[in-house]
Amino acid sequence: MNAIIQKKQMKRARKTLTSIIRFSLLAALAYQLLYPLLYMLSMALRRPEEAMDPSVIWVPKTFTLSNFADALRVMDFWDALQNSMIIGIGCGLLDVLSCAFVAYGFARFKFRFSGLLFTLVILTLVVPVQTIILPLYADMKYFDAFGIMKLTSMVTGGPDSVSLVGSYWAFYLPSMLGMGLRSGLYIFIFRQFFKGMPNELEDAAYMDGCGPFKTFFTVMLPNAKNAIITVFLFSFVWHWNEFYMSNLLLGNLKKNFAIALSSLRVDLQAVVNVQTISDPLVVVTRIQAGALLAILPLFILYLVTQRYFTDSIEHVAIK
């Protein structure tokens, strides 16, 4: 009897010890991931003279919101938010539609060179955007609608091209054609999802008189909710953080968050009186506030869609 009790106690002790170790590891990992966010929040709420005060570790002695107020003004927060939302949501929706359509063809139809073409799609993931930025910029700067405008200009005498630089179409058009930012990954995600769906769904649709297009839009796409959420969130976040293409293609449009955050130090130094000793600290605290403001919409989006995003990642089998 004592041996049984002792065995149970040992089992309970091992289970408790395992839980403590697991909790400690997860807590250390969580702290490692949350440390930058906590540091930014602590610095953004401090007065400039407390930025380098060794007696202030996490909690400021005096809380202030002036850092956020100045960052809002210098970053043109609401204009940057509008541009980032319009580009992120628009490109996200277009990426979903175009990449799902292309991926369905790769997943369900057999045609010549399909394997080679899909390999080329995957290879686009390793091609940096800097290598194609010159032809991309030229296409957007002198867009002629596949040569149609040049032909009509010979007859009507009108312009032979139109500039898309400085308009949202510079971002929308590549996403609409399945050539947007990281579209190769989105096509891969949808292809893997469609290949895992049972063929009986399409067979039933064909028996009801549906063609391939109607089957895709009425049967396959509505059942791809998990993949749609994954692709939309990926596209939204990557367009939100994209600086290189935004800086090149936004043109006369006002800045988005990626551009506003990258130029925040210069913009702050232009408005801060650099002759006072606290000016460098003013810049530091306001940069932290600006960084928090830039990631705040993404943080709210993650809190709202966390459950759906986790489920979609699990269903489409992405690591």
FENCOR-V774428 format. One record per residue. N is the residue number from 1. PSI is psi in whole degrees, -180 to 180 (999 if undefined). Layout:
# FENCOR-V774428
n = {N,N}
psi = {PSI,PSI}
This chain:
# FENCOR-V774428
n = {1,2,3,4,5,6,7,8,9,10,11,12,13,14,15,16,17,18,19,20,21,22,23,24,25,26,27,28,29,30,31,32,33,34,35,36,37,38,39,40,41,42,43,44,45,46,47,48,49,50,51,52,53,54,55,56,57,58,59,60,61,62,63,64,65,66,67,68,69,70,71,72,73,74,75,76,77,78,79,80,81,82,83,84,85,86,87,88,89,90,91,92,93,94,95,96,97,98,99,100,101,102,103,104,105,106,107,108,109,110,111,112,113,114,115,116,117,118,119,120,121,122,123,124,125,126,127,128,129,130,131,132,133,134,135,136,137,138,139,140,141,142,143,144,145,146,147,148,149,150,151,152,153,154,155,156,157,158,159,160,161,162,163,164,165,166,167,168,169,170,171,172,173,174,175,176,177,178,179,180,181,182,183,184,185,186,187,188,189,190,191,192,193,194,195,196,197,198,199,200,201,202,203,204,205,206,207,208,209,210,211,212,213,214,215,216,217,218,219,220,221,222,223,224,225,226,227,228,229,230,231,232,233,234,235,236,237,238,239,240,241,242,243,244,245,246,247,248,249,250,251,252,253,254,255,256,257,258,259,260,261,262,263,264,265,266,267,268,269,270,271,272,273,274,275,276,277,278,279,280,281,282,283,284,285,286,287,288,289,290,291,292,293,294,295,296,297,298,299,300,301,302,303,304,305,306,307,308,309,310,311,312,313,314,315,316,317,318,319}
psi = {-45,-36,-38,-43,-42,-37,-41,-39,-40,-40,-41,-38,-41,-39,-41,-44,-40,-40,-40,-44,-44,-44,-40,-43,-44,-38,-41,-42,-43,-41,-41,-38,-34,-13,-48,-39,-43,-39,-45,-42,-42,-44,-36,-24,1,157,151,-38,-13,0,-40,20,117,-18,-11,113,-61,-48,120,152,-37,121,143,148,7,-30,-44,-39,-44,-39,-39,-42,-44,-36,-7,58,-47,-36,-42,-40,-42,-48,-42,-40,-43,-45,-46,-48,-45,-49,-34,-46,-41,-37,-40,-49,-50,-45,-35,-39,-46,-43,-34,-38,-41,-33,-33,-15,138,123,166,136,21,-40,-41,-43,-40,-35,-40,-36,-44,-35,-22,-18,-25,2,113,147,-24,-26,-20,11,-33,-52,-33,-44,-41,-40,-41,-32,-36,56,127,20,55,33,-4,-39,-33,-38,-44,-30,-27,-29,-46,-17,12,-175,145,1,166,143,125,-7,131,8,161,-19,-22,-24,-36,-41,-49,-40,-36,-32,11,25,24,-166,114,34,-28,-40,-41,-40,-41,-42,-49,-39,-45,-36,-45,-34,-25,-7,144,143,-20,-28,-46,-39,-41,-39,-41,-37,-28,3,11,143,-179,-41,-46,-36,-41,-48,-28,-20,-56,-49,-43,-26,-2,37,-42,-44,-37,-44,-43,-50,-43,-45,-43,-48,-43,-48,-43,-36,-32,-40,-5,119,-42,-53,-35,-44,-28,-37,-16,-31,-123,-1,152,165,155,-173,-36,-43,-42,-41,-37,-30,11,-42,-45,-43,-37,-42,-24,-22,-12,138,108,1,-8,148,-24,-1,-46,-36,-33,-44,-43,-49,-36,-28,-41,-39,-40,-39,-40,-41,-35,-34,-7,-47,-39,-37,-43,-42,-41,-41,-38,-39,13,-48,-44,-38,-42,-43,-41,-39,-42,-40,-35,3,52,140,999}
